Amino acid sequence: MKPRVLSSLVAGVLLAAGAPAALALDGGDVRVFICDSGDCTNGRGTARSVVSKLSYTGNWRNGKSVAGETYDITHPLTPGVTYHATYAANGLQDSGDMVFGNVFTGRHVPVYVGSYAHVDNPFAKMQVPVPKRGRLDMGQGIVYTGRFEYLPSKSTMNSGLVQGVYIFFGTVTDTEDETSETGLYVTDVQMHSARPTFFKANASYLVKLQKRYQEELSLARTEFAERESSERWRGALGVVGRFALALATGDLSSALKGAVNEAAMNLVSGMLKSDDSKASVEDVTNQAIQSAAAGDAGAEKQLQGIVSR
């Protein structure tokens, strides 16, 4: 099988956007991965991420990782070194080595080993795999051993980047100086797959972090609600448009024309008065049609026919 080639233009867009699809191991996704050798669809092959530069060798099923199987991972900055990881049924890493191989890492490749959490990102509306309890070797003589936490960031919604803040409590060891210190450390907002840059936490920063996170959650709920409401209204206006087209071009009886007008206005009125979380456009449309038909099964069938065109 010939390697699949990703154009430099598309690769550049994915790098700029952070390519959220890369968070799940999907070697068959030609937007993110290049199959360097073997079969990366249904067989054994090596898929290389254009985002992280990591290469994954293992068995693929329908282009995706096989749950529970071990994959060999290599990175161009650490030639001769092979890492190993397994992935859950959802494609997210659940054991083994997590390699922070993002292109912005620099000359060192941090590697985490330990347990993992799959955190819901309310801004990207997806789950992301993150360290939970274990050992993060920064690749430059600094090792973090302890408990990790991850807070997603709203920047995901506008930039396309999957971003967040890492929090760590435990022991930081300088293996060169043979010194260690235990405490609470945090990062600023950063790309999910980028090298974590920790600094000592202080009350002032934690207050700002708490306030920002809670404000972002509130803003995200409002923004997502507005997006979903806009989507619902686009659907409703599509139905109204079909009613209008039927009136303009259809050979309808006077009674049916009146029912069409009634159904269209019932739909608009129902949408305005409905609770977005409880009624779909389809539900409101059906209610509008039933009310307009006023028990006339034939008229209701004709109105449904107009909607389904």
KAGI-V548661 format. One record per residue. RES is the residue in one letter. SS is DSSP state (2 for helix, 1 for strand, 0 for the rest). Layout:
res->RES ss->SS
res->RES ss->SS
This chain:
res->M ss->0
res->K ss->0
res->P ss->0
res->R ss->0
res->V ss->0
res->L ss->0
res->S ss->0
res->S ss->2
res->L ss->2
res->V ss->2
res->A ss->2
res->G ss->2
res->V ss->2
res->L ss->2
res->L ss->2
res->A ss->2
res->A ss->2
res->G ss->0
res->A ss->0
res->P ss->2
res->A ss->2
res->A ss->2
res->L ss->2
res->A ss->0
res->L ss->0
res->D ss->0
res->G ss->0
res->G ss->0
res->D ss->0
res->V ss->0
res->R ss->0
res->V ss->0
res->F ss->1
res->I ss->1
res->C ss->1
res->D ss->1
res->S ss->1
res->G ss->1
res->D ss->0
res->C ss->0
res->T ss->0
res->N ss->0
res->G ss->1
res->R ss->1
res->G ss->1
res->T ss->1
res->A ss->1
res->R ss->1
res->S ss->1
res->V ss->0
res->V ss->0
res->S ss->0
res->K ss->0
res->L ss->0
res->S ss->1
res->Y ss->1
res->T ss->1
res->G ss->1
res->N ss->1
res->W ss->1
res->R ss->1
res->N ss->0
res->G ss->0
res->K ss->1
res->S ss->1
res->V ss->0
res->A ss->0
res->G ss->0
res->E ss->0
res->T ss->1
res->Y ss->1
res->D ss->1
res->I ss->1
res->T ss->1
res->H ss->0
res->P ss->2
res->L ss->2
res->T ss->2
res->P ss->0
res->G ss->0
res->V ss->0
res->T ss->0
res->Y ss->1
res->H ss->1
res->A ss->1
res->T ss->1
res->Y ss->1
res->A ss->0
res->A ss->0
res->N ss->0
res->G ss->0
res->L ss->0
res->Q ss->1
res->D ss->1
res->S ss->1
res->G ss->1
res->D ss->1
res->M ss->1
res->V ss->1
res->F ss->0
res->G ss->0
res->N ss->0
res->V ss->0
res->F ss->0
res->T ss->0
res->G ss->0
res->R ss->0
res->H ss->0
res->V ss->0
res->P ss->0
res->V ss->1
res->Y ss->1
res->V ss->1
res->G ss->1
res->S ss->1
res->Y ss->1
res->A ss->1
res->H ss->1
res->V ss->1
res->D ss->1
res->N ss->1
res->P ss->0
res->F ss->0
res->A ss->0
res->K ss->0
res->M ss->1
res->Q ss->1
res->V ss->1
res->P ss->1
res->V ss->1
res->P ss->1
res->K ss->1
res->R ss->1
res->G ss->1
res->R ss->1
res->L ss->1
res->D ss->1
res->M ss->0
res->G ss->0
res->Q ss->0
res->G ss->0
res->I ss->1
res->V ss->1
res->Y ss->1
res->T ss->1
res->G ss->1
res->R ss->1
res->F ss->1
res->E ss->1
res->Y ss->1
res->L ss->1
res->P ss->1
res->S ss->0
res->K ss->0
res->S ss->2
res->T ss->2
res->M ss->2
res->N ss->2
res->S ss->2
res->G ss->0
res->L ss->0
res->V ss->0
res->Q ss->1
res->G ss->1
res->V ss->1
res->Y ss->1
res->I ss->1
res->F ss->1
res->F ss->1
res->G ss->1
res->T ss->1
res->V ss->1
res->T ss->1
res->D ss->1
res->T ss->0
res->E ss->0
res->D ss->0
res->E ss->0
res->T ss->1
res->S ss->1
res->E ss->1
res->T ss->1
res->G ss->1
res->L ss->1
res->Y ss->1
res->V ss->1
res->T ss->0
res->D ss->0
res->V ss->0
res->Q ss->1
res->M ss->1
res->H ss->0
res->S ss->0
res->A ss->0
res->R ss->0
res->P ss->0
res->T ss->0
res->F ss->0
res->F ss->1
res->K ss->1
res->A ss->0
res->N ss->0
res->A ss->2
res->S ss->2
res->Y ss->2
res->L ss->2
res->V ss->2
res->K ss->2
res->L ss->2
res->Q ss->2
res->K ss->2
res->R ss->2
res->Y ss->2
res->Q ss->2
res->E ss->2
res->E ss->2
res->L ss->2
res->S ss->2
res->L ss->2
res->A ss->2
res->R ss->2
res->T ss->2
res->E ss->2
res->F ss->2
res->A ss->2
res->E ss->2
res->R ss->2
res->E ss->2
res->S ss->2
res->S ss->2
res->E ss->2
res->R ss->2
res->W ss->2
res->R ss->2
res->G ss->2
res->A ss->2
res->L ss->2
res->G ss->2
res->V ss->2
res->V ss->2
res->G ss->2
res->R ss->2
res->F ss->2
res->A ss->2
res->L ss->2
res->A ss->2
res->L ss->2
res->A ss->2
res->T ss->2
res->G ss->0
res->D ss->0
res->L ss->0
res->S ss->0
res->S ss->2
res->A ss->2
res->L ss->2
res->K ss->2
res->G ss->2
res->A ss->2
res->V ss->2
res->N ss->2
res->E ss->2
res->A ss->2
res->A ss->2
res->M ss->2
res->N ss->2
res->L ss->2
res->V ss->2
res->S ss->2
res->G ss->2
res->M ss->2
res->L ss->2
res->K ss->2
res->S ss->0
res->D ss->0
res->D ss->0
res->S ss->0
res->K ss->0
res->A ss->0
res->S ss->0
res->V ss->2
res->E ss->2
res->D ss->2
res->V ss->2
res->T ss->2
res->N ss->2
res->Q ss->2
res->A ss->2
res->I ss->2
res->Q ss->2
res->S ss->2
res->A ss->2
res->A ss->2
res->A ss->0
res->G ss->0
res->D ss->0
res->A ss->2
res->G ss->2
res->A ss->2
res->E ss->2
res->K ss->2
res->Q ss->2
res->L ss->2
res->Q ss->2
res->G ss->2
res->I ss->2
res->V ss->2
res->S ss->0
res->R ss->0
